[in-house]
Amino acid sequence: MTLTIALFIALVIFVNFLLWRLFLPWAVSRRISGFQNDFMSKFYNEINVTYRKMQEWRHDYHNHIQVLKANLIFQQYGQAMDYLDKLEKDLTTVDTVLKTGNVMVDAILNSKLSLMQEKKISVDATASLPDAIVVSETDLSVLIGNILDNAIEACMKIPHEKERFIRIYMDIVKQQLYIYVANSMEKDLPKTHGSFLSGKQGAHGFGLPRIDSIVAKYNGFLNRQTEPGVFATEIMLPLIEK
């Protein structure tokens, strides 16, 4: 009987060992793959939004030219000037092009800015970065993309459009990449063991841990803070390899 129990225990340990060695890496890999596929799909949709806006502007641009031509033909110079003033004002309100100096960051930021505009979110963005930095483009894309996705998601839970806002600031501060994002939110996020919980499940809920792991990878600093109606993320990543 004792030998049988010992064999049973050994079998259980062996099976658990196989599960740990074989199943766990597969499960983690599948979750990461799902997260990456979701991230790329979302980025593709945002690029489509930007492309559609460009097409709309191209169509409108043709109509604007025709109106101005008619004003000039009939020597309606005052009306032409008024029309140009209106166009300039409209262009200021729809312009979401942000040039940081870093091509990759420009691509991810502007796709998110177009999405924010489509969702009627007020945006204040300032960013300035060198063309090349130590942080890999992949890590930086995931980092910025997830922070802004979380900010957009929080804003969209607010029923009143006028209360939705996102503030973005990125710059090099004392040889470190500084990223600050603040957004409006409907209510405080729940916490567990001092960490904020995501309201998303599955691959969708993998964003916060990915942000944490990337910051840790570069020995950076991460701070998340809340106050009534506002959630803020502050990150600093060293730009000099240690």
C-alpha positions in Angstrom: 0.0 0.0 0.0 2.8 2.4 0.9 4.5 1.6 -2.4 1.3 2.3 -4.3 0.8 5.6 -2.6 4.4 6.6 -3.3 4.0 5.7 -7.0 0.8 7.7 -7.2 2.4 10.7 -5.6 5.3 10.4 -8.0 3.0 10.1 -11.0 1.1 13.3 -9.8 4.3 15.2 -9.5 5.5 14.0 -12.9 2.2 15.0 -14.6 2.3 18.4 -12.9 5.9 18.8 -14.1 4.9 18.0 -17.7 2.0 20.5 -17.5 4.3 23.2 -16.1 7.0 22.6 -18.7 4.7 22.1 -21.8 1.3 23.8 -21.2 2.4 26.9 -19.4 4.8 28.3 -22.0 2.1 27.5 -24.7 -0.6 29.3 -22.7 1.6 32.4 -22.2 2.7 32.4 -25.8 -0.9 32.2 -27.0 -1.9 35.1 -24.8 0.9 37.2 -26.0 0.1 36.3 -29.6 -3.5 37.3 -29.0 -2.4 40.6 -27.5 -0.1 41.3 -30.5 -2.8 40.4 -33.0 -5.3 42.6 -31.2 -2.8 45.5 -31.1 -2.0 45.2 -34.8 -5.7 45.0 -35.8 -6.5 48.1 -33.8 -3.6 50.0 -35.3 -4.8 48.9 -38.8 -8.3 50.2 -38.1 -6.8 53.5 -36.9 -4.8 53.9 -40.0 -8.0 53.4 -42.0 -9.6 56.2 -40.0 -6.8 58.5 -40.9 -6.9 57.5 -44.6 -10.7 58.1 -44.7 -10.2 61.6 -43.3 -7.6 62.3 -46.0 -10.1 61.1 -48.6 -12.8 63.3 -47.2 -10.5 66.4 -47.1 -9.4 65.7 -50.8 -13.1 65.7 -51.8 -13.8 68.9 -49.8 -10.7 70.5 -51.2 -12.0 70.3 -54.7 -15.2 72.0 -53.7 -13.3 74.8 -51.9 -11.3 75.5 -55.1 -14.5 75.8 -57.2 -16.0 78.3 -54.7 -12.9 80.4 -54.6 -12.6 80.4 -58.4 -16.2 81.6 -58.7 -15.5 84.4 -56.2 -12.5 85.5 -58.3 -14.3 85.3 -61.6 -17.1 87.6 -60.3 -14.5 89.8 -58.5 -16.0 89.0 -55.1 -12.7 89.5 -53.3 -14.2 90.2 -49.9 -16.2 87.0 -50.0 -13.2 85.0 -51.1 -11.2 86.4 -48.2 -14.0 85.5 -45.8 -14.2 82.0 -47.2 -10.4 81.6 -46.8 -10.7 82.8 -43.2 -13.3 80.2 -42.5 -11.2 77.5 -44.1 -8.2 78.4 -42.0 -10.3 78.2 -38.9 -11.8 74.8 -39.8 -8.3 73.5 -40.7 -7.0 74.5 -37.2 -9.8 72.6 -35.5 -9.3 69.3 -37.6 -5.5 69.3 -37.8 -4.2 66.3 -35.8 -0.7 66.1 -37.3 1.9 65.9 -34.5 5.5 66.0 -35.5 7.8 64.7 -32.7 11.0 64.3 -34.7 10.7 60.5 -34.4 9.0 58.8 -37.4 7.7 55.8 -35.5 6.3 57.8 -32.6 4.7 60.2 -35.1 2.9 57.3 -36.8 1.4 55.8 -33.5 0.6 59.2 -32.0 -1.2 60.6 -35.0 -3.2 57.4 -35.6 -4.4 57.7 -31.9 -5.1 61.4 -32.3 -7.3 60.8 -35.3 -9.2 58.2 -33.3 -9.6 60.6 -30.4 -11.0 63.3 -32.7 -13.5 60.8 -34.2 -14.7 59.9 -30.7 -15.1 63.6 -29.8 -12.3 63.6 -27.2 -10.6 66.9 -26.4 -6.9 66.5 -26.9 -3.9 68.6 -25.8 -0.7 67.0 -27.1 3.0 68.1 -26.9 5.8 65.8 -28.0 9.4 66.2 -29.0 11.8 63.3 -29.4 15.1 62.6 -31.3 15.0 60.4 -34.4 16.9 57.5 -32.7 16.6 56.4 -29.0 17.7 53.4 -27.0 14.2 52.1 -26.5 13.2 49.7 -29.4 10.5 50.8 -31.8 8.4 47.7 -30.9 8.5 48.4 -27.2 7.8 52.1 -27.7 4.8 51.3 -29.9 3.3 48.9 -27.4 4.0 51.3 -24.6 2.5 54.4 -26.1 -0.3 52.5 -27.9 -1.5 50.8 -24.7 -1.4 53.9 -22.6 -3.4 55.8 -25.1 -5.8 52.9 -25.7 -6.5 52.8 -22.0 -7.1 56.6 -21.9 -9.5 56.4 -24.9 -11.4 53.6 -23.3 -11.8 55.5 -20.0 -13.0 58.6 -21.9 -15.6 56.7 -23.8 -17.2 55.5 -20.6 -18.1 59.2 -19.9 -21.6 59.9 -21.4 -21.0 63.7 -21.9 -18.6 64.5 -24.8 -17.6 67.8 -23.3 -16.1 66.0 -20.2 -13.8 63.8 -22.2 -10.2 64.9 -22.5 -6.7 63.5 -22.9 -3.5 65.3 -22.2 -0.2 64.0 -23.7 3.3 65.3 -23.0 6.5 63.6 -24.2 10.1 64.9 -24.2 13.7 64.2 -23.2 14.3 65.2 -19.6 17.8 64.8 -18.2 18.7 62.1 -20.7 15.5 60.2 -20.0 12.4 59.7 -22.1 9.6 61.3 -20.2 6.0 60.3 -21.0 2.9 61.8 -19.3 -0.7 61.0 -20.2 -3.7 62.2 -18.2 -7.3 61.4 -19.1 -10.8 62.0 -17.7 -12.6 59.0 -16.3 -16.1 58.2 -15.0 -15.0 56.6 -11.7 -11.9 55.4 -9.8 -10.3 52.2 -11.0 -10.2 49.2 -8.6 -6.9 48.1 -7.1 -5.3 44.9 -5.9 -2.1 44.8 -4.0 -1.5 48.5 -4.9 -1.9 47.9 -8.6 -4.7 49.1 -10.9 -7.0 46.5 -12.4 -8.0 46.7 -16.1 -11.7 46.4 -16.9 -10.8 44.3 -20.0 -10.5 40.5 -20.2 -8.3 38.1 -22.1 -5.9 39.6 -24.6 -7.6 42.9 -24.0 -6.6 42.9 -20.4 -2.9 42.3 -21.1 -2.1 46.0 -21.7 -1.2 47.1 -18.2 1.2 44.2 -17.4 2.9 44.8 -20.8 3.4 48.4 -19.9 4.8 47.4 -16.5 7.2 44.8 -18.1 8.5 47.2 -20.7 9.3 49.9 -18.1 11.0 47.3 -15.9 13.0 46.0 -19.0 14.6 49.5 -19.3 15.0 50.0 -15.5 12.5 52.9 -15.8 10.1 54.7 -13.5 6.3 54.2 -13.6 3.8 56.1 -11.6 0.0 55.9 -11.9 -2.2 58.3 -9.9 -5.9 59.1 -9.7 -7.9 62.0 -8.4 -11.6 62.6 -8.8 -12.4 62.2 -12.5 -8.8 62.0 -13.6 -6.3 59.2 -14.2 -2.6 59.9 -14.9 0.3 57.8 -16.1 3.9 59.0 -15.7 6.9 57.1 -17.2 10.6 57.8 -17.3 12.9 55.6 -19.3 16.7 56.0 -19.3 18.2 56.7 -22.7 21.7 55.6 -21.7 22.3 51.9 -21.6 23.5 50.7 -18.2 
